[in-house]
């Protein structure tokens, strides 16, 4: 078995590729206009499940600056790695969004602003901000708790736990904010469509939620039987 530690370049490529696939899955079902709402929530969740299983051993399968920030705060990656991961994630998202122009046509993509996350009519900026912050806190907590190893407990359930969390959050809050909780997921479609509305919400709420998720994780994982960071 190959036990060689992946280089930062390989990790960055894995993050770029993974974010590319995630954004394609997340926005393609929106742009197509033929997938029912359940499918809009299921498609990104399936992408996350597949990507964790296939690319997780290389980069840790972040595909989200908020996740990378959590691991930076837990000192499980350094600042150089964090910056590299985030740049790779943003690049993967941008390439994915631009690829939708080729797959579905630019005109069709523009109808839904390339599938960018948007606030529903009647949902205020403040409400959306706290929803995205809360969703990210929950998501980061699930990611961190699922990825930690307890005595005699393998991590095989992590892909299921994380993808089910994605599905549940999208299904519940997607109609209100688009259930982003991932600045990279928002960035590519926003760049491709030029639709930057509520950008501060989709950038800062997930990052603040990541910090809260880390604090919550530290508190919960400080008990016996866990290996807190």
QUIMO-V961143 format. One line per field, one symbol per residue. psi: psi as a letter, one per 40 degrees, with the letter a starting at -180 (. if undefined). burial: # if it has 9 or more other ideal C-beta (glycine too) atoms within 8 Angstrom, else .. A space follows every 10 residues. Layout:
psi = ???
burial = ???
This chain:
psi = hhehhiiddd dddddddddd dddddddddd ddeehidddd dddddddddd ddddededee gcfhdddddd dddefeiidd dddddddddd dddddddddd dddeiddddd dffffihihi hehidddddd dddddddddd ddddddeihi hfhiededdd dddddddddd ddededeegc fhdddddddd ddeegehfdd dedddddddd dddddddddd eeiieigi.
burial = .........# ########## ########## #...#...## ########## ##..##.##. ########## ####..#... ##.####### ########## #..#...### .########. ..#...#### ########## ######.#.. .......##. #######.## ..##.##### ########## ###.#..##. ###.###### ####.###.# #....#...
